[in-house]
Amino acid sequence: MACKHDIAAEPITREEIHHRQIEMHGYRRSDGLFEVSASLADSKTGDFTLPGGARLINARSPIHDLGVTLLFDKDMIVREVQTFVRSHPYASCQGGGDTLEALVGMRIGPGWNSEVRKRLPPSDTCTQLKELLGPLASTAYQTMVTERPSALDERDVRGKPRKVDSCHAYGASRELVKTLWPEYHVLKKM
């Protein structure tokens, strides 16, 4: 629960100390394949000495400037992975994207995040690149919305639409489910 402040209290000020920018894009390629790319950049607003005193990073200079691209087919199978690491805090960070080759052959879909955790050992994988993979899978899904048959038609083994309870809007107690699949609509318990 959020705290309420006295209206007469002094206004709260904020000082930015860290800036992270993440950008993601999805593409249809002329060769019939698709790709999604993500980039991440971190910087501090003041000079920053890395833990261990390894080196000083000047204010607003990138601590991280890195990214990953997944090339996949219409069935959402990863065909190729590319990474880049232009700025990194430590010299050993440069090889942190090599393990992402283990994603080749994986299907982007249900179970993606748990399979990524299984395939990419934390001590051998750049944390920032690995963290991009969950939202990158969502970006791939959004890229394919107009390219694939409607997810509204997908059913589980019992015949229930997969979209029911897949997110807030498709919650079983929501109007959308009541409209699309009245037989799966349930009244919200108070």
Phi, psi and omega per residue, in radians:
M1 nan 2.407 -3.122
A2 -1.292 2.558 3.085
C3 -1.479 2.473 3.055
K4 -1.763 2.385 -3.139
H5 -1.782 2.599 3.067
D6 -1.064 2.292 -3.094
I7 -1.064 -0.554 -3.113
A8 -1.377 -0.147 -3.112
A9 -1.165 2.802 3.109
E10 -1.066 2.515 3.100
P11 -1.134 2.561 3.117
I12 -1.450 2.344 3.050
T13 -1.910 2.744 3.115
R14 -2.255 2.521 3.066
E15 -2.171 2.048 3.121
E16 -1.187 2.298 3.086
I17 -2.108 -0.333 3.137
H18 -2.476 2.478 3.102
H19 -2.273 2.189 3.050
R20 -2.131 2.254 3.091
Q21 -2.114 2.211 3.104
I22 -2.132 2.336 3.135
E23 -2.314 2.403 -3.134
M24 -2.361 2.508 -3.133
H25 -2.452 2.580 3.055
G26 -2.115 2.472 -3.049
Y27 -2.358 2.548 2.892
R28 -1.719 2.294 -3.106
R29 -1.774 2.742 -3.127
S30 -1.220 -0.273 3.125
D31 -1.561 0.126 3.109
G32 1.582 -0.083 3.109
L33 -1.702 3.067 -3.125
F34 -2.271 2.748 3.045
E35 -2.547 2.632 3.003
V36 -2.211 2.482 3.128
S37 -2.301 2.573 3.110
A38 -2.350 2.467 3.026
S39 -2.293 2.627 -3.111
L40 -2.390 2.361 3.066
A41 -2.346 2.292 3.091
D42 -2.061 2.459 3.013
S43 -2.640 2.818 3.057
K44 -1.903 2.718 3.128
T45 -1.477 -0.211 3.078
G46 -2.232 2.894 3.070
D47 -0.970 2.546 -3.008
F48 -2.465 2.209 3.052
T49 -1.715 2.201 -3.117
L50 -1.087 2.579 3.036
P51 -0.929 2.404 -3.072
G52 1.540 -0.033 3.101
G53 1.171 0.373 -3.059
A54 -1.001 -0.755 3.113
R55 -2.975 2.866 3.108
L56 -1.681 2.324 3.046
I57 -1.945 2.161 -3.105
N58 -1.202 2.673 3.107
A59 -0.896 2.392 3.092
R60 1.184 0.022 3.045
S61 -1.441 2.546 -3.092
P62 -1.212 2.267 2.955
I63 -1.445 -0.818 3.039
H64 -2.118 2.413 2.925
D65 -2.569 1.699 -2.982
L66 -2.607 2.957 3.139
G67 -2.959 2.993 -3.127
V68 -2.485 2.510 3.055
T69 -2.201 2.301 3.055
L70 -1.937 2.197 3.036
L71 -1.740 2.244 -3.083
F72 -2.524 2.863 -3.118
D73 -1.728 -3.099 -3.087
K74 -1.110 -0.368 3.088
D75 -1.559 0.130 3.092
M76 1.214 0.461 3.089
I77 -1.590 2.214 -3.141
V78 -1.213 2.177 -3.138
R79 -1.764 -0.505 -3.085
E80 -2.763 2.614 3.085
V81 -2.232 2.331 3.050
Q82 -2.213 2.461 3.067
T83 -2.285 2.767 2.966
F84 -2.432 2.544 3.074
V85 -2.366 1.667 -3.124
R86 -1.496 -0.638 3.087
S87 -2.302 2.450 -3.076
H88 -2.681 2.660 -3.091
P89 -1.277 -0.630 -3.039
Y90 -2.196 2.635 -3.132
A91 -0.987 -0.666 -3.086
S92 -1.250 -0.170 3.128
C93 -1.151 -0.406 -3.024
Q94 -1.002 -0.558 -3.139
G95 -1.592 0.136 -3.035
G96 -1.197 -0.189 3.115
G97 -1.762 -0.107 -3.083
D98 -1.047 -0.636 -3.079
T99 -1.227 -0.258 -3.125
L100 -1.142 -0.223 3.032
E101 -1.032 -0.396 3.128
A102 -1.142 -0.199 3.132
L103 -1.425 -0.286 -3.137
V104 -1.070 2.244 -3.107
G105 1.705 -0.264 3.111
M106 -1.305 2.605 3.056
R107 -1.667 2.248 3.059
I108 -1.347 2.020 -3.108
G109 2.964 -2.742 -3.136
P110 -0.951 2.376 -3.138
G111 1.510 -0.009 -3.103
W112 -0.951 -0.920 -3.052
N113 -1.090 -0.719 -3.133
S114 -1.208 -0.640 3.112
E115 -1.207 -0.640 3.074
V116 -1.045 -0.800 3.134
R117 -1.063 -0.654 3.127
K118 -1.183 -0.712 -3.016
R119 -1.465 -0.374 -3.037
L120 -2.012 1.749 -3.128
P121 -1.133 2.311 -3.087
P122 -0.982 -0.660 -3.071
S123 -1.331 -0.172 -3.133
D124 -2.009 0.020 -3.028
T125 -2.218 2.385 3.061
C126 -1.078 2.166 -3.126
T127 -1.022 -0.746 -3.091
Q128 -1.151 -0.755 3.104
L129 -1.093 -0.740 -3.136
K130 -1.115 -0.701 3.132
E131 -1.132 -0.449 3.124
L132 -1.273 -0.361 -2.992
L133 -1.192 -0.573 3.092
G134 -1.137 -0.992 3.103
P135 -1.126 -0.474 3.107
L136 -1.177 -0.628 3.065
A137 -1.119 -0.705 3.077
S138 -1.115 -0.652 3.096
T139 -1.135 -0.697 3.092
A140 -1.079 -0.769 3.116
Y141 -1.039 -0.827 3.140
Q142 -1.115 -0.602 3.100
T143 -1.079 -0.628 -3.039
M144 -1.587 -0.042 -3.075
V145 -0.931 -0.728 -3.119
T146 -1.551 -0.086 -3.061
E147 -1.750 -0.331 -3.025
R148 -2.065 2.834 3.042
P149 -0.986 2.659 -3.073
S150 -1.028 2.306 3.057
A151 -1.137 -0.285 3.113
L152 -1.155 -0.377 -3.125
D153 -1.544 -0.213 -3.085
E154 -1.280 2.367 -3.126
R155 -2.223 2.652 3.051
D156 -1.453 -3.080 -3.072
V157 -1.099 -0.403 3.119
R158 -1.591 -0.039 3.126
G159 1.612 -0.008 3.138
K160 -1.327 2.354 3.086
P161 -1.009 2.303 -3.122
R162 -1.124 -0.416 -3.120
K163 -1.246 -0.443 -3.118
V164 -1.098 2.193 -3.115
D165 1.171 0.334 3.113
S166 -1.461 -0.308 3.091
C167 -2.856 3.130 -3.099
H168 -0.996 -0.886 -3.077
A169 -1.088 -0.584 -3.123
Y170 -1.704 0.341 3.065
G171 -1.047 2.489 -3.065
A172 -1.003 -0.415 -3.122
S173 -1.639 0.060 -3.069
R174 -1.578 2.784 -3.136
E175 -1.044 -0.640 -3.105
L176 -1.048 -0.768 3.105
V177 -1.179 -0.692 3.123
K178 -1.045 -0.664 -3.134
T179 -1.315 -0.815 -3.046
L180 -1.409 -0.700 -3.070
W181 -2.427 1.261 -3.058
P182 -0.969 -0.519 -3.141
E183 -1.189 -0.278 3.115
Y184 -1.864 0.032 3.112
H185 -1.321 2.390 3.063
V186 -2.232 2.589 3.089
L187 -1.277 2.426 3.136
K188 -1.227 2.303 3.111
K189 -1.439 2.350 -3.138
M190 -1.630 nan nan
